[in-house]
Amino acid sequence: MSEANQITLRRMAAEDLLAVHELEQQLFPEDAWPLAGFESELAQSDTRTYWVYEDAGRVVGYAGLCVVLPIADVQTIAMHPDYQGRGLGRKLLALLIQTAGEKNALDVMLEVRFDNPGAIGLYESMGFTTIHRRKGYYKGGVDALIMRLPLDVQQGQEEERNA
Ligand SMILES: CC(C)(COP(=O)(O)OP(=O)(O)OC[C@H]1O[C@@H](n2cnc3c(N)ncnc32)[C@H](O)[C@@H]1OP(=O)(O)O)[C@@H](O)C(=O)NCCC(=O)NCCS
């Protein structure tokens, strides 16, 4: 496996979509977005911002943010299984949160499957809290947690850490 320092983070382009969609199907077998879903997202560049991690020309992770003020939504975030647990997902989420702040969003929102403790752990460690549990939201009747990060609180935590 390549070392983390060879992995680059850049904006997603139309040429990435087949690879992104392939990874999407692998990571979200029950809830994968169709390719057209990603195409539609990329086309809405006024409100959407998407990134990919690339390693030796191969897409190994991706994430997207939608900002319609005052709310920013994490549309998706995912890392290839071989690249999970190396701090890359946290870095990507931090970038989404930073971008939401730069675009003057007041809150960052996301939805996550109730049966995804890894992702929930990441979100909670970044300051997100559950504000609602949506029953049977996902295929198979799995509940969704709606999580929220108020950006003033996040900024306060960052200032505390830097003090
Ligand atoms: C969720 C995901 C994006 C996190 O990315 P990652 O690169 O693996 O995460 P990191 O290595 O940056 O770890 C960040 C934190 O996530 C949490 N975490 C990650 N994997 C975990 C696991 N298996 N169990 C519990 N917590 C886990 C931990 O809090 C971890 O922090 P720590 O390393 O300080 O303990 C990635 O695991 C993934 O793509 N999963 C499949 C797709 C998915 O579920 N996406 C989210 C949809 S809402």
Ligand as a Chemical Component Dictionary entry (heavy atoms), coordinates in Angstrom:
data_LIG
# 
_chem_comp.id                   LIG 
_chem_comp.type                 NON-POLYMER 
_chem_comp.pdbx_formal_charge   0 
_chem_comp.three_letter_code    LIG 
# 
loop_
_chem_comp_atom.comp_id 
_chem_comp_atom.atom_id 
_chem_comp_atom.alt_atom_id 
_chem_comp_atom.type_symbol 
_chem_comp_atom.charge 
_chem_comp_atom.model_Cartn_x 
_chem_comp_atom.model_Cartn_y 
_chem_comp_atom.model_Cartn_z 
_chem_comp_atom.pdbx_ordinal 
LIG C1  C1  C 0 -16.413 6.979 7.833  1  
LIG C2  C2  C 0 -15.102 7.137 7.062  2  
LIG C3  C3  C 0 -15.258 8.218 5.984  3  
LIG C4  C4  C 0 -14.025 7.597 8.077  4  
LIG O1  O1  O 0 -12.808 7.740 7.357  5  
LIG P1  P1  P 0 -11.445 7.111 7.920  6  
LIG O2  O2  O 0 -10.348 7.642 7.082  7  
LIG O3  O3  O 0 -11.606 5.646 8.027  8  
LIG O4  O4  O 0 -11.440 7.738 9.367  9  
LIG P2  P2  P 0 -10.165 8.223 10.199 10 
LIG O5  O5  O 0 -9.034  7.256 10.052 11 
LIG O6  O6  O 0 -9.901  9.643 9.876  12 
LIG O7  O7  O 0 -10.739 8.065 11.661 13 
LIG C5  C5  C 0 -11.479 9.116 12.216 14 
LIG C6  C6  C 0 -12.318 8.601 13.357 15 
LIG O8  O8  O 0 -13.376 7.803 12.885 16 
LIG C7  C7  C 0 -13.760 6.915 13.914 17 
LIG N1  N1  N 0 -13.652 5.582 13.375 18 
LIG C8  C8  C 0 -13.154 5.218 12.173 19 
LIG N2  N2  N 0 -13.322 3.912 11.980 20 
LIG C9  C9  C 0 -13.920 3.434 13.074 21 
LIG C10 C10 C 0 -14.376 2.155 13.485 22 
LIG N3  N3  N 0 -14.233 1.073 12.705 23 
LIG N4  N4  N 0 -14.997 2.037 14.683 24 
LIG C11 C11 C 0 -15.151 3.117 15.485 25 
LIG N5  N5  N 0 -14.736 4.358 15.159 26 
LIG C12 C12 C 0 -14.137 4.499 13.978 27 
LIG C13 C13 C 0 -12.846 7.147 15.086 28 
LIG O9  O9  O 0 -13.449 8.125 15.913 29 
LIG C14 C14 C 0 -11.632 7.741 14.388 30 
LIG O10 O10 O 0 -10.888 8.532 15.208 31 
LIG P3  P3  P 0 -9.539  7.971 15.927 32 
LIG O11 O11 O 0 -8.703  7.365 14.838 33 
LIG O12 O12 O 0 -8.951  9.204 16.515 34 
LIG O13 O13 O 0 -10.029 6.969 16.906 35 
LIG C15 C15 C 0 -14.631 5.795 6.438  36 
LIG O14 O14 O 0 -14.473 4.843 7.443  37 
LIG C16 C16 C 0 -15.568 5.262 5.356  38 
LIG O15 O15 O 0 -15.447 5.617 4.207  39 
LIG N6  N6  N 0 -16.490 4.392 5.729  40 
LIG C17 C17 C 0 -17.390 3.776 4.727  41 
LIG C18 C18 C 0 -18.318 4.809 4.123  42 
LIG C19 C19 C 0 -19.097 5.527 5.176  43 
LIG O16 O16 O 0 -19.659 4.910 6.079  44 
LIG N7  N7  N 0 -19.194 6.867 5.057  45 
LIG C20 C20 C 0 -19.980 7.698 5.963  46 
LIG C21 C21 C 0 -21.400 7.761 5.508  47 
LIG S1  S1  S 0 -22.364 8.811 6.557  48 
# 
loop_
_chem_comp_bond.comp_id 
_chem_comp_bond.atom_id_1 
_chem_comp_bond.atom_id_2 
_chem_comp_bond.value_order 
_chem_comp_bond.pdbx_ordinal 
LIG C1  C2  SING 1  
LIG C2  C3  SING 2  
LIG C2  C4  SING 3  
LIG C2  C15 SING 4  
LIG C4  O1  SING 5  
LIG O1  P1  SING 6  
LIG P1  O2  DOUB 7  
LIG P1  O3  SING 8  
LIG P1  O4  SING 9  
LIG O4  P2  SING 10 
LIG P2  O5  DOUB 11 
LIG P2  O6  SING 12 
LIG P2  O7  SING 13 
LIG O7  C5  SING 14 
LIG C5  C6  SING 15 
LIG C6  O8  SING 16 
LIG C6  C14 SING 17 
LIG O8  C7  SING 18 
LIG C7  N1  SING 19 
LIG C7  C13 SING 20 
LIG N1  C8  SING 21 
LIG N1  C12 SING 22 
LIG C8  N2  DOUB 23 
LIG N2  C9  SING 24 
LIG C9  C10 SING 25 
LIG C9  C12 DOUB 26 
LIG C10 N3  SING 27 
LIG C10 N4  DOUB 28 
LIG N4  C11 SING 29 
LIG C11 N5  DOUB 30 
LIG N5  C12 SING 31 
LIG C13 O9  SING 32 
LIG C13 C14 SING 33 
LIG C14 O10 SING 34 
LIG O10 P3  SING 35 
LIG P3  O11 DOUB 36 
LIG P3  O12 SING 37 
LIG P3  O13 SING 38 
LIG C15 O14 SING 39 
LIG C15 C16 SING 40 
LIG C16 O15 DOUB 41 
LIG C16 N6  SING 42 
LIG N6  C17 SING 43 
LIG C17 C18 SING 44 
LIG C18 C19 SING 45 
LIG C19 O16 DOUB 46 
LIG C19 N7  SING 47 
LIG N7  C20 SING 48 
LIG C20 C21 SING 49 
LIG C21 S1  SING 50 
# 
